[in-house]
Amino acid sequence: MSLDITIDADEEWDSSTDWARLAEAAAQAAIAESAFPGLVQAARPVELSVVLTNDEEVRGLNAEWRGKDKPTNVLSFPQAEADELDDADTPGPELLLGDIVLARETCAREAEEKALPLTSHATHLLVHGTLHLLGYDHLDDETAEDMEAREIRALARLGLANPYEVAA
């Protein structure tokens, strides 16, 4: 699996953090807890893109793609279909999982409200976004419980606490 990371608002994202390493670890942990754990070392190349940007950029994307004219913490734009995820172990062209976009100001505000380091909260959001790229959602209680359980296990792999207990 390869990760393409873009830091648009680099003056706002702490340059002392290795965001590429953090994003890759989060994605790998999420994939390991998904129905597609083989994606990390699939027979075909697998790529996902992460963009670290600001609230203004995310607000524009959220308005354009979701009809919500406000910033949000994370957006996910899946590109792979379920059958492509199932066939990742078959040699073939590169499999593009999709794009994850994080908004710096919203992430930082939420981290502060939860008394968490920004890196911990961003890791959670990257796990969450990766699971969305793999077809998981939280549209009803059953799918939300499944997705949250996968997030909790993925974060535990990274040594991070259950974000839903911390929030409670």
LOLUM-538621 format. One line per field, with one value per residue: residue in three letters; chain; x, y, z of N, C-alpha, C in turn. Coordinates in steps of 0.02 Angstrom, whole numbers, padded with zeros to 5 digits, always signed. Layout:
N
resn = [ala/...]
chain = [A/...]
n.u = [X/...]
n.v = [Y/...]
n.w = [Z/...]
ca.u = [X/...]
ca.v = [Y/...]
ca.w = [Z/...]
c.u = [X/...]
c.v = [Y/...]
c.w = [Z/...]
***
This chain:
168
resn = [met/ser/leu/asp/ile/thr/ile/asp/ala/asp/glu/glu/trp/asp/ser/ser/thr/asp/trp/ala/arg/leu/ala/glu/ala/ala/ala/gln/ala/ala/ile/ala/glu/ser/ala/phe/pro/gly/leu/val/gln/ala/ala/arg/pro/val/glu/leu/ser/val/val/leu/thr/asn/asp/glu/glu/val/arg/gly/leu/asn/ala/glu/trp/arg/gly/lys/asp/lys/pro/thr/asn/val/leu/ser/phe/pro/gln/ala/glu/ala/asp/glu/leu/asp/asp/ala/asp/thr/pro/gly/pro/glu/leu/leu/leu/gly/asp/ile/val/leu/ala/arg/glu/thr/cys/ala/arg/glu/ala/glu/glu/lys/ala/leu/pro/leu/thr/ser/his/ala/thr/his/leu/leu/val/his/gly/thr/leu/his/leu/leu/gly/tyr/asp/his/leu/asp/asp/glu/thr/ala/glu/asp/met/glu/ala/arg/glu/ile/arg/ala/leu/ala/arg/leu/gly/leu/ala/asn/pro/tyr/glu/val/ala/ala]
chain = [A/A/A/A/A/A/A/A/A/A/A/A/A/A/A/A/A/A/A/A/A/A/A/A/A/A/A/A/A/A/A/A/A/A/A/A/A/A/A/A/A/A/A/A/A/A/A/A/A/A/A/A/A/A/A/A/A/A/A/A/A/A/A/A/A/A/A/A/A/A/A/A/A/A/A/A/A/A/A/A/A/A/A/A/A/A/A/A/A/A/A/A/A/A/A/A/A/A/A/A/A/A/A/A/A/A/A/A/A/A/A/A/A/A/A/A/A/A/A/A/A/A/A/A/A/A/A/A/A/A/A/A/A/A/A/A/A/A/A/A/A/A/A/A/A/A/A/A/A/A/A/A/A/A/A/A/A/A/A/A/A/A/A/A/A/A/A/A]
n.u = [+00042/+00026/+00044/-00011/+00024/-00031/+00004/-00081/-00099/+00027/+00088/+00005/-00009/+00082/+00249/+00342/+00288/+00279/+00179/+00150/+00195/+00113/-00014/-00004/+00013/-00110/-00199/-00158/-00188/-00327/-00362/-00319/-00415/-00526/-00638/-00549/-00408/-00297/-00263/-00156/-00041/-00068/-00086/-00089/-00044/-00094/-00167/-00191/-00248/-00207/-00255/-00205/-00272/-00357/-00497/-00569/-00546/-00599/-00730/-00774/-00764/-00854/-00972/-00983/-00986/-01068/-01169/-01169/-01135/-01019/-00874/-00802/-00734/-00671/-00669/-00713/-00679/-00722/-00654/-00642/-00735/-00839/-00818/-00692/-00614/-00630/-00560/-00427/-00316/-00289/-00181/-00162/-00210/-00165/-00251/-00353/-00396/-00455/-00485/-00442/-00481/-00429/-00474/-00386/-00413/-00538/-00510/-00411/-00483/-00580/-00495/-00440/-00557/-00583/-00476/-00361/-00208/-00173/-00121/-00168/-00307/-00315/-00264/-00368/-00469/-00414/-00413/-00551/-00589/-00522/-00591/-00715/-00677/-00667/-00794/-00869/-00993/-01097/-01236/-01347/-01395/-01340/-01238/-01161/-01118/-01039/-00940/-00883/-00832/-00732/-00650/-00609/-00535/-00435/-00372/-00325/-00226/-00131/-00098/-00185/-00318/-00492/-00592/-00724/-00756/-00679/-00745/-00865]
n.v = [-00059/+00110/+00281/+00440/+00598/+00762/+00920/+01054/+01170/+01199/+01283/+01281/+01149/+01056/+01052/+00971/+00848/+00689/+00676/+00596/+00468/+00448/+00450/+00341/+00235/+00243/+00214/+00084/+00015/+00031/-00038/-00166/-00200/-00210/-00289/-00319/-00354/-00393/-00293/-00213/-00279/-00317/-00407/-00321/-00149/-00034/+00118/+00264/+00429/+00569/+00725/+00861/+01002/+01159/+01234/+01317/+01264/+01134/+01166/+01216/+01098/+01017/+01087/+01079/+00938/+00877/+00961/+01039/+01184/+01211/+01191/+01030/+00896/+00784/+00724/+00598/+00522/+00396/+00287/+00158/+00015/-00110/-00240/-00223/-00208/-00335/-00408/-00374/-00453/-00509/-00498/-00342/-00180/-00027/-00001/+00121/+00182/+00300/+00468/+00558/+00696/+00813/+00944/+01070/+01173/+01134/+01003/+01031/+01108/+01014/+00917/+00990/+01014/+00884/+00860/+00802/+00759/+00837/+00750/+00624/+00636/+00667/+00547/+00460/+00514/+00488/+00348/+00329/+00391/+00308/+00188/+00227/+00238/+00105/+00061/+00063/+00131/+00244/+00255/+00201/+00125/-00007/-00013/+00091/+00047/-00063/+00001/+00088/-00007/-00064/+00048/+00069/-00048/-00033/+00084/+00040/-00047/+00046/+00095/+00186/+00259/+00211/+00315/+00342/+00311/+00406/+00521/+00506]
n.w = [+00000/-00041/+00006/-00031/+00018/+00048/+00109/+00125/+00203/+00267/+00358/+00465/+00506/+00617/+00591/+00653/+00667/+00593/+00477/+00366/+00403/+00515/+00454/+00367/+00459/+00526/+00421/+00386/+00505/+00509/+00392/+00428/+00521/+00446/+00326/+00229/+00252/+00180/+00092/+00128/+00088/-00045/-00203/-00307/-00338/-00212/-00172/-00072/-00041/+00057/+00117/+00205/+00263/+00276/+00366/+00277/+00148/+00165/+00197/+00072/-00007/+00062/+00043/-00097/-00125/-00030/-00003/+00111/+00182/+00270/+00374/+00413/+00511/+00445/+00279/+00164/+00010/-00075/-00201/-00245/-00293/-00212/-00268/-00323/-00209/-00155/-00250/-00238/-00216/-00335/-00469/-00554/-00619/-00531/-00379/-00328/-00178/-00131/-00070/+00077/+00176/+00292/+00405/+00476/+00578/+00632/+00673/+00770/+00863/+00906/+00961/+01067/+01143/+01183/+01260/+01204/+01119/+00962/+00867/+00907/+00893/+00756/+00706/+00741/+00658/+00533/+00532/+00538/+00417/+00325/+00344/+00293/+00158/+00130/+00126/+00242/+00353/+00450/+00455/+00517/+00674/+00681/+00581/+00625/+00751/+00712/+00635/+00731/+00822/+00743/+00726/+00859/+00884/+00786/+00829/+00953/+00909/+00880/+00999/+01056/+01151/+01171/+01081/+01101/+01232/+01297/+01255/+01317]
ca.u = [+00000/+00063/+00006/+00008/+00001/-00022/-00009/-00096/-00091/+00083/+00107/-00040/+00003/+00145/+00301/+00382/+00254/+00285/+00109/+00146/+00202/+00053/-00070/+00006/-00001/-00182/-00231/-00143/-00226/-00398/-00367/-00311/-00478/-00581/-00649/-00499/-00342/-00245/-00248/-00091/+00010/-00106/-00049/-00086/-00030/-00151/-00148/-00240/-00224/-00226/-00243/-00210/-00285/-00388/-00570/-00596/-00544/-00646/-00797/-00789/-00776/-00914/-01028/-00988/-00999/-01118/-01222/-01166/-01089/-00984/-00817/-00810/-00667/-00642/-00709/-00686/-00703/-00703/-00649/-00644/-00799/-00833/-00788/-00620/-00584/-00629/-00513/-00362/-00262/-00279/-00138/-00198/-00189/-00167/-00316/-00356/-00448/-00490/-00454/-00463/-00463/-00438/-00474/-00342/-00444/-00591/-00475/-00377/-00535/-00608/-00443/-00437/-00619/-00578/-00413/-00318/-00160/-00198/-00100/-00213/-00373/-00306/-00258/-00436/-00505/-00385/-00441/-00622/-00592/-00501/-00647/-00764/-00652/-00676/-00865/-00903/-01029/-01131/-01301/-01396/-01362/-01302/-01177/-01121/-01085/-00986/-00885/-00850/-00793/-00672/-00608/-00580/-00482/-00380/-00336/-00290/-00165/-00085/-00087/-00228/-00378/-00558/-00613/-00794/-00755/-00651/-00795/-00925]
ca.v = [+00000/+00173/+00338/+00505/+00648/+00832/+00965/+01119/+01225/+01173/+01327/+01266/+01080/+01054/+01022/+00923/+00783/+00653/+00664/+00540/+00407/+00443/+00433/+00272/+00190/+00244/+00178/+00012/-00011/+00026/-00092/-00229/-00213/-00211/-00353/-00322/-00344/-00407/-00234/-00185/-00313/-00348/-00426/-00262/-00088/-00002/+00186/+00310/+00497/+00608/+00796/+00898/+01070/+01203/+01236/+01349/+01215/+01080/+01195/+01217/+01029/+00993/+01120/+01054/+00866/+00853/+01011/+01067/+01241/+01221/+01144/+00970/+00872/+00740/+00704/+00540/+00516/+00329/+00276/+00086/-00021/-00169/-00296/-00209/-00223/-00408/-00436/-00341/-00502/-00530/-00448/-00297/-00110/+00004/+00008/+00185/+00178/+00364/+00526/+00580/+00766/+00837/+01016/+01084/+01211/+01093/+00948/+01058/+01128/+00953/+00886/+01029/+01000/+00816/+00858/+00754/+00788/+00840/+00690/+00569/+00648/+00660/+00476/+00433/+00536/+00452/+00280/+00337/+00405/+00248/+00141/+00251/+00219/+00033/+00046/+00065/+00193/+00249/+00282/+00175/+00100/-00068/+00002/+00135/+00005/-00102/+00046/+00110/-00063/-00070/+00105/+00057/-00100/-00005/+00131/+00000/-00071/+00102/+00116/+00243/+00241/+00212/+00385/+00348/+00313/+00471/+00571/+00495]
ca.w = [+00000/-00040/+00029/-00059/+00066/+00030/+00164/+00094/+00250/+00305/+00414/+00520/+00528/+00652/+00549/+00690/+00664/+00530/+00459/+00319/+00442/+00556/+00409/+00343/+00515/+00537/+00365/+00392/+00562/+00488/+00344/+00465/+00556/+00397/+00292/+00176/+00282/+00131/+00052/+00146/+00047/-00099/-00263/-00350/-00299/-00180/-00152/-00045/-00038/+00116/+00111/+00267/+00239/+00325/+00367/+00218/+00093/+00180/+00190/+00001/-00029/+00095/+00008/-00166/-00131/+00018/+00004/+00178/+00177/+00333/+00380/+00453/+00530/+00395/+00221/+00129/-00058/-00098/-00272/-00261/-00285/-00169/-00305/-00331/-00144/-00149/-00298/-00231/-00217/-00404/-00502/-00598/-00615/-00465/-00348/-00292/-00126/-00128/-00038/+00144/+00185/+00360/+00415/+00533/+00633/+00662/+00709/+00829/+00911/+00935/+01004/+01129/+01181/+01210/+01298/+01169/+01073/+00894/+00830/+00926/+00862/+00684/+00693/+00742/+00598/+00476/+00536/+00520/+00346/+00288/+00346/+00243/+00091/+00123/+00122/+00307/+00365/+00515/+00438/+00564/+00735/+00670/+00544/+00668/+00802/+00679/+00616/+00793/+00849/+00701/+00743/+00926/+00877/+00747/+00872/+01003/+00876/+00879/+01069/+01073/+01190/+01140/+01080/+01121/+01305/+01315/+01242/+01360]
c.u = [+00044/+00015/+00034/-00020/+00018/-00040/-00017/-00082/-00032/+00105/+00062/-00031/+00074/+00198/+00346/+00350/+00264/+00215/+00102/+00150/+00139/-00006/-00064/-00010/-00076/-00219/-00219/-00181/-00299/-00408/-00363/-00375/-00538/-00591/-00596/-00428/-00285/-00226/-00179/-00035/-00024/-00061/-00043/-00071/-00095/-00128/-00207/-00207/-00251/-00208/-00255/-00216/-00319/-00464/-00600/-00600/-00595/-00718/-00818/-00804/-00841/-00976/-01038/-01012/-01053/-01174/-01225/-01113/-01059/-00924/-00838/-00740/-00634/-00693/-00674/-00720/-00681/-00701/-00657/-00714/-00786/-00800/-00714/-00583/-00578/-00575/-00442/-00304/-00250/-00235/-00179/-00173/-00197/-00240/-00314/-00413/-00488/-00450/-00485/-00437/-00479/-00432/-00439/-00378/-00497/-00559/-00443/-00428/-00564/-00558/-00439/-00498/-00616/-00515/-00366/-00264/-00190/-00180/-00146/-00280/-00368/-00298/-00326/-00474/-00478/-00408/-00513/-00629/-00573/-00558/-00702/-00741/-00663/-00749/-00903/-00937/-01064/-01200/-01357/-01358/-01318/-01236/-01131/-01084/-01028/-00926/-00847/-00807/-00728/-00623/-00572/-00524/-00422/-00338/-00297/-00225/-00110/-00071/-00129/-00293/-00441/-00583/-00685/-00802/-00730/-00704/-00854/-00918]
c.v = [+00062/+00229/+00401/+00558/+00718/+00874/+01035/+01178/+01209/+01219/+01314/+01196/+01076/+01017/+00973/+00854/+00753/+00631/+00605/+00474/+00395/+00420/+00361/+00221/+00186/+00204/+00103/-00020/-00019/-00031/-00160/-00248/-00215/-00282/-00365/-00315/-00356/-00347/-00205/-00215/-00350/-00364/-00368/-00200/-00056/+00067/+00222/+00378/+00531/+00680/+00828/+00972/+01110/+01202/+01265/+01301/+01159/+01105/+01196/+01147/+01002/+01023/+01089/+00981/+00841/+00903/+01043/+01122/+01258/+01173/+01084/+00943/+00830/+00727/+00645/+00535/+00448/+00325/+00203/+00058/-00084/-00228/-00286/-00224/-00298/-00439/-00407/-00390/-00531/-00477/-00405/-00227/-00084/+00014/+00072/+00182/+00243/+00415/+00539/+00651/+00786/+00913/+01034/+01118/+01169/+01036/+00974/+01078/+01066/+00919/+00923/+01017/+00932/+00807/+00804/+00791/+00787/+00777/+00631/+00576/+00641/+00586/+00443/+00452/+00502/+00379/+00281/+00347/+00345/+00197/+00162/+00231/+00145/+00012/+00046/+00132/+00190/+00280/+00258/+00145/+00040/-00053/+00047/+00095/-00036/-00057/+00070/+00055/-00072/-00013/+00093/+00006/-00073/+00043/+00095/-00028/-00017/+00129/+00174/+00219/+00244/+00284/+00395/+00345/+00380/+00525/+00565/+00529]
c.w = [+00000/-00023/-00004/-00012/+00041/+00091/+00135/+00141/+00296/+00362/+00475/+00547/+00555/+00611/+00586/+00691/+00595/+00509/+00410/+00356/+00484/+00513/+00384/+00398/+00528/+00483/+00371/+00450/+00544/+00440/+00379/+00501/+00510/+00371/+00238/+00202/+00233/+00088/+00066/+00104/-00010/-00159/-00312/-00308/-00274/-00156/-00121/-00037/+00024/+00104/+00179/+00247/+00295/+00319/+00304/+00158/+00104/+00175/+00117/-00026/-00001/+00061/-00061/-00168/-00084/+00029/+00074/+00179/+00245/+00335/+00421/+00467/+00476/+00340/+00189/+00061/-00085/-00174/-00292/-00248/-00243/-00205/-00316/-00265/-00134/-00193/-00292/-00232/-00287/-00437/-00551/-00590/-00543/-00442/-00307/-00242/-00123/-00089/+00030/+00153/+00257/+00363/+00480/+00591/+00670/+00702/+00773/+00883/+00945/+00981/+01070/+01173/+01215/+01252/+01271/+01130/+01002/+00855/+00846/+00892/+00786/+00665/+00692/+00679/+00535/+00474/+00512/+00444/+00304/+00288/+00298/+00173/+00078/+00126/+00188/+00316/+00433/+00505/+00484/+00623/+00723/+00634/+00586/+00721/+00772/+00663/+00678/+00823/+00809/+00716/+00810/+00921/+00838/+00790/+00927/+00974/+00878/+00949/+01090/+01105/+01146/+01140/+01102/+01197/+01329/+01308/+01290/+01427]
***
